[in-house]
Amino acid sequence: MAGPAGGRPHAISRAGALGMVGVSPTSDAGWIRREAAIAGEGGTPYGVGLLAWALATAPEQLEAVLELRPTLASVSFGPYAEPVRRLRAAGILTATQVCSPADLEEAEAAADVDVVVVRGAEGGGHGRDAMGTLPLLQLVLDRTTRPVYAAGGILDHRGLAAVLAAGAAGAWVGTAFLGCVEAAGSAAAKATLFAAEQTGYGRVFDRAQAADWPPEFGGRAVANAFFDEWVGREDEIDDAARARFRAAVADGDFSVAHVYAGQGVAALTGETTAAEVVAGFARALDPPSAG
């Protein structure tokens, strides 16, 4: 949630979960420090999510996180072994996202992470379109002794209860918080979320932005006319299409511009607060009623 989150996850942490500051490829160290100051105000615990592939050209991002010492640092999507080693050496808990059994094998062999996050294909934003959350979760739980969090398609207390019952240590949630008043984003972007019924997966929006995401990690976003026009022929996106996309982003035209979200976006119907979302998830921990 590098776009919608910023330092606003402090509202999630104060409600009893752990809010994560998502760092985009273009965020500089100053931005990370400013947002972390918001997220950690008053000693509030928080985490930071880094993109491994971006650290090659923005090493200052990792240096800032090492300096800040958050509760948790997530490094995913690219060569993360060395950043994880440095974070763990500094005494910072680490996590990485895996999207397939092969990803888990790499994580087990290359990086001694503290937490594995199973990221199913239902999840919003970037990842692999490989396996659904529940099948992948079961395979990963059989193959690692590390704590495992489940991500992708977890919308409320029922989804959390399901993955806890399967053996997960917890859930890693994004889409459920997109409609919160604390989330960044224009009124038009949120209206798009509240009206959405379907998402699409692919590299359309990366190619339209000329983003350097590794090609194996596409993105899941609200399906719109621009996505439908170009999905399956992303390599044909030309300068005219990119100019059209940039203009739409500037104008808030979400028939062309992108809003990343997972398959559960249809559950978002109106604004709420982060505290209300966390309280809703906490119902999974309520003891069963007698009778």
N, C-alpha and C positions, 0 to 999 in steps of 0.2 A: 504494500500500500504506500509506495513511495510518494505518490501524488496526494491522495486524500489525507494522509496521516500527519506528516510533519511532527511537531512536538505535541500535538493534541492527544496522543495516547496516554497522557497523564490522567485523563478522565477515566480511561479504562483501568489503569493501575489503582487509582484511588477507589474504584468500585470493587476491587478485589481480584482482578485478573492481572496479567502482565502486558502492558501496552508496549508496542514496538515502533520505533522510529525507522521508517523505510527510507533508505538512501538511494537516490537515483544516480545514474552514471554521471550526470553533470553536476551533482552537488559537490561543493568544495568543503574544505575543513571548517571554514567559518560558519557555513550553514549548519553543519553537523553540531558544532558547539552551541550555536544559538538554539537549535531545536531541542538538543539534549538538556539545555538549561531549563527549558519549559517543561519537558517531560519529567525531569528529575527534581523539579522545584519542591523544596521542603523535605528532601530526602526520599521522595517517591521512587520506588524501584521502576526500572524501565529496561527495555532491550533495544538493540540496534540491528537492523538487517542490512547486510552488504551484498553486493553482486560481485562474485569472484572474478568474472571476466573483466569488469570495469577497473579492478584494482591495478592492473598492469599499467594503465595510463593515468590512474588517479591514486597513487600510493598514499597520498596525504589523507585519504579517507580512513585507511587502516590506522595510520599514526594518530589521528584524532580519537578514534575509538579506544586505542590503547591508553591514551592520555585520560579519557573520560571514565574508563572502567565501569561500564554499565553492568547491570545484573546478568545480562545474557547478550551474546553477540552471535548472530546467524550469518553464515557465509555460504552462499549457494550459487550454482549455475556457473561452472568454470573451474579452474585450478585453485582449489581452496585449501589444500593440505598445508602449505606454508603459512598462510594467514591464520589458520586454526592453530597451528603449532605455536605461533607467537602469542596469540590470544590466551591460550591455555598456560603458557609460560608466565604470563602476566597475572594469572589467577582468575581469569574471566571465564565463566561458563560458556560453552559453545554449542551451536546446533548447525545442522545442514539439512537441506531438503533433498529427499530422494523420490524419484518418480517411477522407478522400476526396480526389479530385483538386481539388475546389473549395476544400477546406481548405488544400491546398498553395498554390493561387493566392493565397489570402488571406495566408498566411505569407510568401510571396515579396514580395508587394506592401506589406504592412503592417509587417513586422518583420524586421530583418536578423539572424535567429537564426544561431548557429554550427552547430547540428545539427538536422536534421529527424528526428523519430521517426514512422515509419509504424505506426499502431496499427490492426491489423486487427480485424474483428468478433469473432474468436475470443477476444480478450483479456478478462481478468476486470476487474471494476470498471466504471468509467464510460467512455463513449465513444459513437460512433455504431455502429449495426448496419448499416453501409453496404456494406463490401467486405471480402473475406478478405485476410489478410496478404500472400500471395504475389502475387495480381493487383495489389493496390494498390502493393506494393513495386516491381513492374516498371514501372508507370505513373509513379510518383514518380521513380524513377531516370532515366527518360527526360526528365524535366521540370525537374530541378534539378542544379546542380553542387555543392551542399552535401553534406557527409557525411550519410548516411542510416542510421539504426538501425531495425531491424525489431522490432515488438512484436506479440504475439498468437499463441498456439499453439506457442511455441518451448519445448520441454520438456527437451531434452538436446542432446548434441553433434551429433546428426544434424540437428536443427532448425537449430542454429547453422551447421553446415556448409552447409546448403541456402541460407540467406539470404546467407552470405558468398559462396557460388558465384554467387548472383544479382547480387551487386555491392554488398550492404550493407556498411557499415563495421563493423557489430557488431549485437548484439541487446540489447533492452531487456526484461528478464524479470521477471515477478512470481510467477505461480502456482507455478513450480518451487520457489520458496523458502518457500511457505506452510506446508509440513510440517516446516520446520527447527526444531530445539530452540530456536534463538534467537528465532523468531517469537513475538510476543505472541499471546495467545488461550488460551482455556480448553481443558482436555482434551476437553470435549464438542465444542467447535468443531473441534478437530483430528480428532476421531473422525468428525465429519460429513464433513470433507474426505476422509478415507481411505476412507469408505464411498461417496462420491459417484460417480455414473456420468454424470449429465447436469447441464447448467446451463440457465438460462433468462435471457432478456434482456427488460428492460422497466423500467417506473417504479414497480412495485409497492412496493418497499422504500423508495424516496424518498417516495412519497405516505404510506406508513405512518409514516414518521418526520417528515413535514411538512418535508422537506429542500428547500432552495431551488435545487437543481440546475436549470440551464436545461433545458427540456423536450426539446430535441433530443439531449441526452446521457443515455440510459438506462444501466442498470447490468446487468452479467452476474454472476450469482451461482448458487450451488448451488440447483437447483430443489427446492422443498419443497411441502408441502400448502398453506401460506398463499399462496405464489406461484401455484400452480395454481388456487387459488380466485379470485384477483383479477386475474390477467393478462388484459389486454384490456378490463377495466372498472375501471381504476385510479381514474377520476374518481368512482366510487361508494364508494370507501373512506371510511368514516364514523368518527365518534369512538369507537364501540364497537370497531371493527376496530383502530383505533390504540391503544386501551387494551389490547386483547388482545396486540398486537404488543409494546408496551412491557413488559408483564408477562412475555412470553416471553423478551425480551432479558435482563431481570433474572434470570429463572430458568434461563437457558441452555437453553431449549427450542428446538432448531433445526428442529423441524417447522414453526415459525412464524418465528423469528428468522432473520436473514440471515447468510450467509457468502459474501462476494464471491470469485469464482474464475473462471478462464478455462476454455475447453472441454477443456484438457488435464488437468483435475483428476483424471480417472480414473487418471492415471499415478502419483498420490500414494498410496502404500500403507502408509507408516509413517514415523516420525520419522527424520530424518537431520540432518546439520550443514550449515551454510552452506559451510564449506570443502569438504565432500564434493560438494556441488552444483556449486560453481565448478570443482573438479577434474574433474568429469564433463564440464562444458561445454568445458574446455580440451582434451579429447580431439579436438575438431574441428580443433585446430591441430597435432596430431601429424602428422609426415610419413608418407606411405603406406608400408606395409611392402613390401620387395622381394619379387618373385615372386608 
